[in-house]
C-alpha cells in the first residue's frame, strides 16, 4: 500500500485557530497494478503541548485494511504540512 499523492486540497473555513480542516482526493496504490482515488477529509489540530494531531476520514469505503491505510495517509499529510504544501 502506497499513497501516490493527495491533490485538490481545499481548506475549510473554521473560526477556531488551532484546528485546520481540509478535503482532498487521495491517489492510492493498493497492489502492483491496482490504483484508486478516494475523497478524504482530514484535520490537523495543534494540542496545548505543541504536538499536532492528524485525523483522517474516508468518504467512500475501501476494500483494504483501514489501519495501515489511515497510517499511511497521516504520514503523507504530515509530510505535506512539514513542507508547507497545505493551503492557508
N, CA, C and O atoms as CSV, one atom per row, in Angstrom:
chain,resi,resn,atom,element,x,y,z
A,1,UNK,N,N,0.838,-1.171,0.000
A,1,UNK,CA,C,0.000,0.000,0.000
A,1,UNK,C,C,0.883,1.233,0.000
A,1,UNK,O,O,1.841,1.338,0.765
A,2,UNK,N,N,0.534,2.170,-0.882
A,2,UNK,CA,C,1.348,3.364,-1.014
A,2,UNK,C,C,0.447,4.550,-1.363
A,2,UNK,O,O,-0.460,4.427,-2.186
A,3,UNK,N,N,0.701,5.682,-0.741
A,3,UNK,CA,C,-0.010,6.909,-1.082
A,3,UNK,C,C,0.780,7.587,-2.194
A,3,UNK,O,O,1.903,8.044,-1.978
A,4,UNK,N,N,0.191,7.649,-3.382
A,4,UNK,CA,C,0.876,8.255,-4.516
A,4,UNK,C,C,0.876,9.775,-4.402
A,4,UNK,O,O,1.915,10.413,-4.572
A,5,UNK,N,N,-0.288,10.353,-4.113
A,5,UNK,CA,C,-0.382,11.801,-3.920
A,5,UNK,C,C,-1.730,12.148,-3.295
A,5,UNK,O,O,-2.678,11.362,-3.325
A,6,UNK,N,N,-1.781,13.337,-2.735
A,6,UNK,CA,C,-3.040,13.907,-2.268
A,6,UNK,C,C,-3.183,15.219,-3.018
A,6,UNK,O,O,-2.355,16.119,-2.875
A,7,UNK,N,N,-4.239,15.326,-3.821
A,7,UNK,CA,C,-4.384,16.510,-4.664
A,7,UNK,C,C,-5.737,17.169,-4.436
A,7,UNK,O,O,-6.596,16.641,-3.730
A,8,UNK,N,N,-5.900,18.317,-5.040
A,8,UNK,CA,C,-7.129,19.114,-4.918
A,8,UNK,C,C,-7.464,19.384,-3.455
A,8,UNK,O,O,-8.618,19.260,-3.043
A,9,UNK,N,N,-6.463,19.750,-2.679
A,9,UNK,CA,C,-6.655,20.017,-1.259
A,9,UNK,C,C,-7.280,21.401,-1.095
A,9,UNK,O,O,-6.781,22.399,-1.615
A,10,UNK,N,N,-8.382,21.428,-0.359
A,10,UNK,CA,C,-9.101,22.679,-0.101
A,10,UNK,C,C,-9.252,22.824,1.409
A,10,UNK,O,O,-9.686,21.901,2.097
A,11,UNK,N,N,-8.883,24.007,1.912
A,11,UNK,CA,C,-9.042,24.260,3.345
A,11,UNK,C,C,-10.438,24.797,3.606
A,11,UNK,O,O,-10.913,25.698,2.915
A,12,UNK,N,N,-11.085,24.232,4.610
A,12,UNK,CA,C,-12.418,24.680,5.006
A,12,UNK,C,C,-12.265,25.794,6.038
A,12,UNK,O,O,-11.383,25.744,6.895
A,13,UNK,N,N,-13.120,26.782,5.947
A,13,UNK,CA,C,-13.047,27.939,6.827
A,13,UNK,C,C,-13.633,27.593,8.196
A,13,UNK,O,O,-14.822,27.296,8.305
A,14,UNK,N,N,-12.802,27.632,9.238
A,14,UNK,CA,C,-13.207,27.310,10.598
A,14,UNK,C,C,-12.710,28.435,11.510
A,14,UNK,O,O,-11.552,28.838,11.398
A,15,UNK,N,N,-13.553,28.949,12.406
A,15,UNK,CA,C,-13.130,30.065,13.253
A,15,UNK,C,C,-12.171,29.690,14.380
A,15,UNK,O,O,-11.659,30.580,15.060
A,16,UNK,N,N,-11.918,28.425,14.594
A,16,UNK,CA,C,-11.011,28.002,15.664
A,16,UNK,C,C,-9.588,27.997,15.101
A,16,UNK,O,O,-9.301,27.268,14.152
A,17,UNK,N,N,-8.702,28.802,15.678
A,17,UNK,CA,C,-7.383,28.997,15.101
A,17,UNK,C,C,-6.439,27.799,15.251
A,17,UNK,O,O,-5.476,27.699,14.491
A,18,UNK,N,N,-6.675,26.904,16.186
A,18,UNK,CA,C,-5.770,25.776,16.393
A,18,UNK,C,C,-6.233,24.507,15.685
A,18,UNK,O,O,-5.603,23.459,15.826
A,19,UNK,N,N,-7.327,24.589,14.925
A,19,UNK,CA,C,-7.802,23.456,14.120
A,19,UNK,C,C,-7.901,23.877,12.665
A,19,UNK,O,O,-8.413,24.949,12.343
A,20,UNK,N,N,-7.404,23.018,11.799
A,20,UNK,CA,C,-7.488,23.255,10.364
A,20,UNK,C,C,-8.176,22.044,9.738
A,20,UNK,O,O,-7.756,20.908,9.959
A,21,UNK,N,N,-9.227,22.282,8.962
A,21,UNK,CA,C,-9.952,21.216,8.287
A,21,UNK,C,C,-9.716,21.314,6.789
A,21,UNK,O,O,-9.720,22.404,6.218
A,22,UNK,N,N,-9.508,20.154,6.155
A,22,UNK,CA,C,-9.219,20.094,4.729
A,22,UNK,C,C,-10.030,18.979,4.087
A,22,UNK,O,O,-10.505,18.066,4.763
A,23,UNK,N,N,-10.177,19.069,2.782
A,23,UNK,CA,C,-10.701,17.952,1.991
A,23,UNK,C,C,-9.823,17.843,0.751
A,23,UNK,O,O,-9.212,18.820,0.317
A,24,UNK,N,N,-9.773,16.658,0.197
A,24,UNK,CA,C,-8.942,16.435,-0.978
A,24,UNK,C,C,-9.182,15.065,-1.568
A,24,UNK,O,O,-10.054,14.321,-1.119
A,25,UNK,N,N,-8.402,14.743,-2.573
A,25,UNK,CA,C,-8.513,13.473,-3.265
A,25,UNK,C,C,-7.193,12.708,-3.092
A,25,UNK,O,O,-6.133,13.194,-3.486
A,26,UNK,N,N,-7.266,11.528,-2.512
A,26,UNK,CA,C,-6.070,10.714,-2.280
A,26,UNK,C,C,-5.954,9.661,-3.377
A,26,UNK,O,O,-6.898,8.914,-3.634
A,27,UNK,N,N,-4.795,9.607,-4.016
A,27,UNK,CA,C,-4.486,8.566,-5.005
A,27,UNK,C,C,-3.680,7.489,-4.293
A,27,UNK,O,O,-2.588,7.747,-3.787
A,28,UNK,N,N,-4.229,6.281,-4.259
A,28,UNK,CA,C,-3.633,5.183,-3.503
A,28,UNK,C,C,-3.303,4.025,-4.421
A,28,UNK,O,O,-4.072,3.694,-5.323
A,29,UNK,N,N,-2.156,3.413,-4.185
A,29,UNK,CA,C,-1.780,2.196,-4.906
A,29,UNK,C,C,-1.898,1.052,-3.904
A,29,UNK,O,O,-1.072,0.918,-3.001
A,30,UNK,N,N,-2.933,0.229,-4.072
A,30,UNK,CA,C,-3.185,-0.849,-3.127
A,30,UNK,C,C,-2.386,-2.104,-3.450
A,30,UNK,O,O,-1.907,-2.784,-2.542
A,31,UNK,N,N,-2.239,-2.413,-4.717
A,31,UNK,CA,C,-1.461,-3.569,-5.163
A,31,UNK,C,C,-0.596,-3.115,-6.337
A,31,UNK,O,O,-0.561,-1.929,-6.666
A,32,UNK,N,N,0.087,-4.042,-6.954
A,32,UNK,CA,C,1.019,-3.692,-8.028
A,32,UNK,C,C,0.347,-2.919,-9.161
A,32,UNK,O,O,0.899,-1.923,-9.628
A,33,UNK,N,N,-0.806,-3.344,-9.605
A,33,UNK,CA,C,-1.488,-2.680,-10.721
A,33,UNK,C,C,-2.857,-2.145,-10.329
A,33,UNK,O,O,-3.696,-1.914,-11.199
A,34,UNK,N,N,-3.095,-1.947,-9.060
A,34,UNK,CA,C,-4.404,-1.536,-8.578
A,34,UNK,C,C,-4.312,-0.164,-7.920
A,34,UNK,O,O,-3.940,-0.066,-6.751
A,35,UNK,N,N,-4.647,0.897,-8.656
A,35,UNK,CA,C,-4.643,2.252,-8.116
A,35,UNK,C,C,-6.074,2.755,-8.038
A,35,UNK,O,O,-6.880,2.525,-8.939
A,36,UNK,N,N,-6.377,3.445,-6.944
A,36,UNK,CA,C,-7.715,4.003,-6.769
A,36,UNK,C,C,-7.597,5.442,-6.288
A,36,UNK,O,O,-6.551,5.867,-5.799
A,37,UNK,N,N,-8.687,6.180,-6.437
A,37,UNK,CA,C,-8.776,7.537,-5.915
A,37,UNK,C,C,-9.976,7.589,-4.983
A,37,UNK,O,O,-11.049,7.081,-5.310
A,38,UNK,N,N,-9.792,8.202,-3.826
A,38,UNK,CA,C,-10.871,8.336,-2.853
A,38,UNK,C,C,-10.867,9.747,-2.283
A,38,UNK,O,O,-9.815,10.341,-2.050
A,39,UNK,N,N,-12.061,10.263,-2.068
A,39,UNK,CA,C,-12.220,11.565,-1.434
A,39,UNK,C,C,-11.942,11.406,0.056
A,39,UNK,O,O,-12.450,10.476,0.684
A,40,UNK,N,N,-11.138,12.307,0.630
A,40,UNK,CA,C,-10.836,12.249,2.055
A,40,UNK,C,C,-11.105,13.602,2.696
A,40,UNK,O,O,-11.053,14.639,2.034
A,41,UNK,N,N,-11.389,13.577,3.972
A,41,UNK,CA,C,-11.461,14.759,4.813
A,41,UNK,C,C,-10.452,14.544,5.926
A,41,UNK,O,O,-10.353,13.451,6.484
A,42,UNK,N,N,-9.700,15.595,6.249
A,42,UNK,CA,C,-8.737,15.456,7.335
A,42,UNK,C,C,-8.618,16.759,8.093
A,42,UNK,O,O,-8.928,17.836,7.584
A,43,UNK,N,N,-8.160,16.629,9.326
A,43,UNK,CA,C,-7.966,17.807,10.161
A,43,UNK,C,C,-6.621,17.706,10.853
A,43,UNK,O,O,-6.109,16.618,11.117
A,44,UNK,N,N,-6.065,18.874,11.138
A,44,UNK,CA,C,-4.822,18.983,11.895
A,44,UNK,C,C,-5.125,19.877,13.077
A,44,UNK,O,O,-5.524,21.029,12.904
A,45,UNK,N,N,-4.938,19.359,14.275
A,45,UNK,CA,C,-5.193,20.124,15.483
A,45,UNK,C,C,-3.891,20.263,16.256
A,45,UNK,O,O,-3.173,19.285,16.467
A,46,UNK,N,N,-3.596,21.473,16.672
A,46,UNK,CA,C,-2.400,21.726,17.477
A,46,UNK,C,C,-2.811,21.649,18.945
A,46,UNK,O,O,-3.618,22.448,19.420
A,47,UNK,N,N,-2.253,20.693,19.639
A,47,UNK,CA,C,-2.567,20.469,21.047
A,47,UNK,C,C,-1.866,21.519,21.924
A,47,UNK,O,O,-0.933,22.172,21.458
A,48,UNK,N,N,-2.293,21.693,23.178
A,48,UNK,CA,C,-1.633,22.660,24.065
A,48,UNK,C,C,-0.152,22.368,24.301
A,48,UNK,O,O,0.611,23.267,24.653
A,49,UNK,N,N,0.249,21.122,24.110
A,49,UNK,CA,C,1.657,20.763,24.281
A,49,UNK,C,C,2.494,21.114,23.057
A,49,UNK,O,O,3.719,21.009,23.097
A,50,UNK,N,N,1.843,21.533,21.962
A,50,UNK,CA,C,2.548,21.883,20.740
A,50,UNK,C,C,2.569,20.766,19.715
A,50,UNK,O,O,2.984,20.980,18.576
A,51,UNK,N,N,2.127,19.578,20.100
A,51,UNK,CA,C,2.086,18.456,19.162
A,51,UNK,C,C,0.892,18.594,18.228
A,51,UNK,O,O,-0.131,19.170,18.598
A,52,UNK,N,N,1.024,18.067,17.027
A,52,UNK,CA,C,-0.057,18.106,16.053
A,52,UNK,C,C,-0.721,16.742,15.976
A,52,UNK,O,O,-0.052,15.712,15.889
A,53,UNK,N,N,-2.053,16.752,16.011
A,53,UNK,CA,C,-2.834,15.522,15.878
A,53,UNK,C,C,-3.563,15.566,14.537
A,53,UNK,O,O,-4.267,16.529,14.234
A,54,UNK,N,N,-3.388,14.522,13.746
A,54,UNK,CA,C,-3.995,14.442,12.429
A,54,UNK,C,C,-5.081,13.375,12.460
A,54,UNK,O,O,-4.841,12.243,12.878
A,55,UNK,N,N,-6.278,13.747,12.015
A,55,UNK,CA,C,-7.397,12.818,11.910
A,55,UNK,C,C,-7.809,12.733,10.450
A,55,UNK,O,O,-7.894,13.752,9.765
A,56,UNK,N,N,-8.065,11.517,9.971
A,56,UNK,CA,C,-8.406,11.290,8.561
A,56,UNK,C,C,-9.707,10.498,8.482
A,56,UNK,O,O,-9.915,9.546,9.234
A,57,UNK,N,N,-10.583,10.906,7.554
A,57,UNK,CA,C,-11.832,10.183,7.307
A,57,UNK,C,C,-11.984,9.974,5.805
A,57,UNK,O,O,-11.797,10.902,5.018
A,58,UNK,N,N,-12.321,8.758,5.417
A,58,UNK,CA,C,-12.564,8.434,4.013
A,58,UNK,C,C,-14.052,8.604,3.711
A,58,UNK,O,O,-14.904,8.170,4.488
A,59,UNK,N,N,-14.358,9.235,2.581
A,59,UNK,CA,C,-15.757,9.458,2.204
A,59,UNK,C,C,-16.395,8.204,1.631
A,59,UNK,O,O,-17.610,8.027,1.731
A,60,UNK,N,N,-15.594,7.332,1.032
A,60,UNK,CA,C,-16.101,6.111,0.414
A,60,UNK,C,C,-15.363,4.906,0.997
A,60,UNK,O,O,-14.205,5.027,1.396
A,61,UNK,N,N,-16.021,3.751,1.051
A,61,UNK,CA,C,-15.337,2.562,1.574
A,61,UNK,C,C,-14.219,2.081,0.639
A,61,UNK,O,O,-14.264,2.283,-0.574
A,62,UNK,N,N,-13.232,1.447,1.242
A,62,UNK,CA,C,-12.092,0.903,0.500
A,62,UNK,C,C,-11.951,-0.564,0.872
A,62,UNK,O,O,-12.061,-0.930,2.042
A,63,UNK,N,N,-11.707,-1.398,-0.127
A,63,UNK,CA,C,-11.530,-2.823,0.115
A,63,UNK,C,C,-10.062,-3.095,0.470
A,63,UNK,O,O,-9.324,-3.733,-0.281
A,64,UNK,N,N,-9.675,-2.590,1.631
A,64,UNK,CA,C,-8.307,-2.725,2.112
A,64,UNK,C,C,-8.356,-2.489,3.629
A,64,UNK,O,O,-9.215,-1.737,4.091
A,65,UNK,N,N,-7.470,-3.101,4.412
A,65,UNK,CA,C,-7.473,-2.858,5.867
A,65,UNK,C,C,-7.264,-1.369,6.185
A,65,UNK,O,O,-6.351,-0.737,5.654
A,66,UNK,N,N,-8.107,-0.826,7.043
A,66,UNK,CA,C,-8.089,0.609,7.304
A,66,UNK,C,C,-6.914,1.093,8.143
A,66,UNK,O,O,-6.448,2.214,7.940
A,67,UNK,N,N,-6.424,0.293,9.070
A,67,UNK,CA,C,-5.354,0.758,9.957
A,67,UNK,C,C,-4.093,1.144,9.175
A,67,UNK,O,O,-3.599,2.255,9.369
A,68,UNK,N,N,-3.548,0.288,8.304
A,68,UNK,CA,C,-2.359,0.722,7.558
A,68,UNK,C,C,-2.669,1.835,6.557
A,68,UNK,O,O,-1.807,2.664,6.266
A,69,UNK,N,N,-3.881,1.857,6.035
A,69,UNK,CA,C,-4.268,2.890,5.082
A,69,UNK,C,C,-4.310,4.264,5.756
A,69,UNK,O,O,-3.760,5.231,5.229
A,70,UNK,N,N,-4.955,4.351,6.906
A,70,UNK,CA,C,-5.037,5.616,7.647
A,70,UNK,C,C,-3.648,6.046,8.114
A,70,UNK,O,O,-3.327,7.234,8.078
A,71,UNK,N,N,-2.832,5.107,8.546
A,71,UNK,CA,C,-1.472,5.430,8.997
A,71,UNK,C,C,-0.650,6.025,7.856
A,71,UNK,O,O,0.065,7.007,8.056
A,72,UNK,N,N,-0.746,5.442,6.669
A,72,UNK,CA,C,-0.007,5.955,5.516
A,72,UNK,C,C,-0.517,7.337,5.103
A,72,UNK,O,O,0.274,8.206,4.735
A,73,UNK,N,N,-1.832,7.542,5.162
A,73,UNK,CA,C,-2.392,8.853,4.841
A,73,UNK,C,C,-1.940,9.908,5.849
A,73,UNK,O,O,-1.616,11.030,5.461
A,74,UNK,N,N,-1.913,9.562,7.137
A,74,UNK,CA,C,-1.448,10.500,8.152
A,74,UNK,C,C,0.009,10.889,7.922
A,74,UNK,O,O,0.373,12.054,8.083
A,75,UNK,N,N,0.836,9.931,7.551
A,75,UNK,CA,C,2.250,10.223,7.286
A,75,UNK,C,C,2.399,11.133,6.075
A,75,UNK,O,O,3.231,12.040,6.085
A,76,UNK,N,N,1.599,10.903,5.026
A,76,UNK,CA,C,1.650,11.748,3.833
A,76,UNK,C,C,1.177,13.169,4.144
A,76,UNK,O,O,1.758,14.138,3.655
A,77,UNK,N,N,0.123,13.294,4.955
A,77,UNK,CA,C,-0.379,14.615,5.340
A,77,UNK,C,C,0.634,15.341,6.213
A,77,UNK,O,O,0.838,16.546,6.061
A,78,UNK,N,N,1.265,14.620,7.121
A,78,UNK,CA,C,2.296,15.218,7.972
A,78,UNK,C,C,3.459,15.749,7.128
A,78,UNK,O,O,3.998,16.818,7.416
A,79,UNK,N,N,3.837,15.018,6.107
A,79,UNK,CA,C,4.915,15.443,5.211
A,79,UNK,C,C,4.503,16.697,4.422
A,79,UNK,O,O,5.308,17.613,4.251
A,80,UNK,N,N,3.253,16.740,3.943
A,80,UNK,CA,C,2.760,17.930,3.251
A,80,UNK,C,C,2.773,19.145,4.173
A,80,UNK,O,O,3.148,20.242,3.759
A,81,UNK,N,N,2.363,18.944,5.419
A,81,UNK,CA,C,2.345,20.039,6.383
A,81,UNK,C,C,3.757,20.508,6.704
A,81,UNK,O,O,4.015,21.707,6.805
A,82,UNK,N,N,4.653,19.567,6.860
A,82,UNK,CA,C,6.047,19.899,7.184
A,82,UNK,C,C,6.714,20.698,6.052
A,82,UNK,O,O,7.520,21.593,6.305
A,83,UNK,N,N,6.369,20.363,4.817
A,83,UNK,CA,C,6.959,21.044,3.671
A,83,UNK,C,C,6.209,22.316,3.268
A,83,UNK,O,O,6.605,22.992,2.318
A,84,UNK,N,N,5.134,22.644,3.982
A,84,UNK,CA,C,4.380,23.859,3.690
A,84,UNK,C,C,3.548,23.778,2.427
A,84,UNK,O,O,3.337,24.799,1.772
A,85,UNK,N,N,3.068,22.596,2.062
A,85,UNK,CA,C,2.313,22.406,0.832
A,85,UNK,C,C,0.806,22.380,1.043
A,85,UNK,O,O,0.061,22.124,0.097
A,86,UNK,N,N,0.335,22.641,2.269
A,86,UNK,CA,C,-1.094,22.715,2.513
A,86,UNK,C,C,-1.552,24.158,2.339
A,86,UNK,O,O,-0.828,25.084,2.705
A,87,UNK,N,N,-2.748,24.362,1.782
A,87,UNK,CA,C,-3.230,25.741,1.566
A,87,UNK,C,C,-3.553,26.456,2.862
A,87,UNK,O,O,-3.923,25.825,3.852
A,88,UNK,N,N,-3.413,27.774,2.856
A,88,UNK,CA,C,-3.731,28.595,4.025
A,88,UNK,C,C,-5.077,29.199,3.897
A,88,UNK,O,O,-5.516,29.924,4.790
